[in-house]
Amino acid sequence: MLILFLHGWRSIPGGVKPAYLTSNGHEVLNPALPDDDFDEAVRIAQAEFDRHQPDLIVGSSRGGAVAMNINSGKAPLILLCPAWKRWGTATAVKPGTVVLHSPGDEVIPFADSRELLRNSGLSELRLIAVGHEHRLADPESLAKMLTAVERTSSPKTPLVGHEEAGVPRRFGIGTLLLITAMYAVLFAVLRVFHAPPFVFVEIAGFFTAVGLGQMFLFKGQRPRRASVIVGVGFYVAMSIFFWVDNRLLGRGVFVLFLINLVEGLFFGALFGYLAGVMIAGVFLMSDKLRNVRDKSRGRGSAS
């Protein structure tokens, strides 16, 4: 694969990244970009793109801003801690763009990448939180970059953990209204079946626990796995609670405990997964509708 790699400031060493891509079998173009003339850097990058027509563009830091400001056609973008607020005029990216950023970045705030995706009408699932500082030169960050490169260039293979929809870790009033509507529908269904009050509490508590698990476990990047784990924990806890509450004490205490444990592991995983899929489906549909709305306003196709 031919990759156009656009580096950041020369004062922040970043040569390890194109070298890493080259060592993993990719052909990398890494043109010298001036630090003191952004417009010239964009011109050079555009000329390299037009001349070689690379399969993919990786832009690191200031190079991410350069990548956003050239006409890159259909070539996918992978941006590493992009400094888009400091350089250039582009404030949004094309659909399919992937952003890698460290929450501990001391040069470019992590919040800038969240804002960039919001500007573009893209889901925060396109933002990969990785690394501990701006350079993203640690082994985990390099591996994540390579994975993003290889999977972005192969549309049939989704990004691991980033095509999984789930409850976003941050949201606005629109998402709050959506959550309220979800509970309203849930309670309406329970009322139709004349469910007793404790069932309302149990099911609402279960869905809430699964939603919180999707938000906070694995940094929100593995909602399916989080749903299963929360489901198991919730079901086991409820089974033990009812067992103790009913004072099922005597010879069969240990046997009943094992039965509850096995049931919790199986049914908890199953119901947790199903609840997670239902919750994720609602947010995924909401996200797609929002993207359609934003594109209709001309916000989703900037390059």
N, C-alpha and C positions, 0 to 999 in steps of 0.2 A: 504494500500500500504506500502511496506517495502522500506524505504529510508536509504541509507548510507550517513550520513552527515559528511563531512570532514571540520573541523574548521580551522581557521587561527592561528595567533600568540596568545598565552595565554595572552600576555600583552594587547591585544585588545579584550575586552569581546564580545563574540558572542553567548553565551548560549541562548539568547532569541529566536534565529531563530529555532533551533531544538525543543525548548519548544513550540513555536508557531505551528510548524507542528504537534507535538504530540497532542496539544489541539484541533486541527482540524481533528482528527481521523486517523492520519497516525502513523505507527510504525517506529521509528527512531533509527538507530544504530549510535552512536556518539563516536567512539573509541578515546582514549587519544593518541594524536600524539605529539612526542617530538619536541621542538622548535629548539634544537641545532643539530639535525641530520636528514636532509631531506631524505636521503636514508632509514633510519630506519622508518620514517613516511610513506614512500611509501610502504615499506615491510608490515607494520602493516595494512595499508589500503587495500593492495592486499589480505592479509590473511583474512580480514573481508569480502571482496567481494567474495572471493572463497568459504568461509565457508557458507555464508548466501544467496548468489545470489540475491541481492536486485533488486527491480524493477527499481530503479532510483538512481542516485548519485547527491548530491548537494555539491559543493565545494566552500567554502568561503575564499577569499583572498589567503593566503598561501595554504589553503586546496584546492583551485581551481587548483593550480599548482600540488598538489598531485594527484587530480582526473585526470588531463591530463596525468600523468606519470604512471598510472596503466593500466593494461589490463582489460578494463571494458566491453568487449564483445559488446552485443547489448543494454546494459543499457543506456538510455539517460543521458546526462549531463546537469546540470544547474549550471552555474558558477556565483558566486557573486564577482565582483571586483577581478578577478583572478590575482594573482601575478606571472604570468608565465615567465616574464622576469627576475625575481629575483631567481627563483628556478627551478631546473630540466632542462631537455633537450628538452621537447616537445614544439614545436612552432606552432602547429596547432591542431585543434579539429575535431572530427568526425561530419558527417552530422547530422543535427537535434539538435545540441547543441544550448542552449539558454544562453545568457549572460545578467545579470543585473549589471548595473554600474551607479554610480552617476557622473554626469558631474562636480560636486564640490568635488570629491574625492581628499583629501589632501595627501593620502598615495600612491595609485596606480593611475597613470594618466588615465583618460578616454580614451585618444588616444591609450593606450595599447590594449584595447579591440577592438577598430576599426582595429588596425593592426592585431590582432589575427584572426579576421574574414576574413580579406583580405588574410592572410597566408593560411587560410583553404579553400579559394574559396567559402565562404558563404556570403550571402547577409547581409547587415547591418540591414535588417529587423529583424534579429535574436538578435539584441542588444536592450535591453530595458533600456532607460535612466530614472532613478528613484532615488529619495532620494537626500540628501544634503551633505552627508559625507560618509566616507569609511564603516562604520559599517552596513549601510542599516538596521537599527533597528527601524526606524520610522514606524508608522502604514501603510502608503501608500506602503513603500518598502516591508513590511511583506506581505501585501495583494497581491502585484504583484508577490512575490516569490511563494505564495500559488497557485495563478492562473497559473503560469508557471508550477509548479509541477503537478497540476491536469490535465492540458490540454496537457502537453507534454506526459504524460502517457496514454492519450486517443487520438490516431492518428486521429480519425474521427472528433475530435473537435479542430479546429485551434486555435492558440493563438489569443486572441482578439487584433485586431489592428496590428498584426505582420505577418499576411498572406496577408495583403493588399500591393500590389505593388504600387510604385509611383516613382516620381523623387527623387533620392538620394540627401541628403543635401550636400555631398561632392563627387566630382568625378574627374577623371583624363582626359587625352587627348582622351581616347577611348570613354568616354561618351560625350565629346564635339563634336567629329566627328559624333556620333549617333544623337545628337540634330541637327547638321547641315544637316544631311541626312533627318531627319524628316521634316524640313522646306523645303528642296528641293523638296521632294515628294508632300508636301502640295501645294507649289506654282505651281508645274507642273500640278496638278489636277485642280487648279483654272484657269490656263492658257488654259487648254483643253476646259473649259466651258466659255472662253472669259469673265471672271469676270472683272469688272471695278476696277481701282486702289483702291478706298476706301474699296472695299470688301477684297482685299489683306490685307490692313492695319487692318481692323476690325477683320478678322478671325485670322490673325497672332497674333494680340494683345490679342485676347481671349485665344488662346492656350498658349501664354506666361504667361498670368495672372493665368490660371489654373495650369500650371506647377510650377510657383513660389508659389502659394498657397499650393500645395502638399509638397513643400520643407520646408516652414516656418511656416504654421499654425499647431497648435497642435504638435510642435516640429517634424514635419514630420511623426508622428505616425498614423494620421487619414486622408490619402489621399483622400478617397471617400468623407468624410464629408467636407474636405477642398475644393474639386472640386465643390460640390454643393453650398457652401457658396460663393465662388468666382464667380461661374456662375450667381447666383442671383444678386450679387452686380454689376457685369459687365453689365448684361443685363438691369437692372434697370437704371444704369448710362447712358447707350447708348440710352435707350428709352427716358429718360428725356432730354438728349442732343439734339436728333433730334426733340423732341417736342418743345423745346425752340428755336432751330435753325430755325424751320419753322414758328416761331411766331404765333403759334396757340393760340392766345389770344382772349378773349371775354367771352361770357356767359358760354361756356363749359369748361373753364379752369380746374375747380376742377374735373369735370367728366372725362376729358381726363387724368388728373393726376392719378386718381384712376384706369382707364383702363390700363395705362402704368405700374402702380405699380403691378396690378394683373398679367399682362402678364409677367412682369419681374420675379415675384416670381415663376410662373409656368414654363415658357420656360427657364428661367435662370437656375433653378434647373435641368431641364431635359437635356439641352445642356451642362451644366457644368459637370453633371455626365457622359454623353456620351463622352465628350472630355477627362475627367479624365480616363475613362476606356481605351480609345484609347492610351493615353500617357503611362498609367501604363502597358498596354499590350506590348508596344515596349520595355520598360525597363525590364519587367519580362522575356520576351523572351531573351533579351540580357544577363540577369543575369543567366538564365538556360544554355545558350550556354557557358558562361564563366565558370560555374561550371563543365560542361562536359569537357571542355578543361583542367581545373585544375586537375580534377580527372584523366584524361588520363596522366597527368604529375606526378601522384603520390602524389598530395598535399592535396587531399580531404578526406583521410581516416585515418589520424593519430588518435590515441586514447590516 
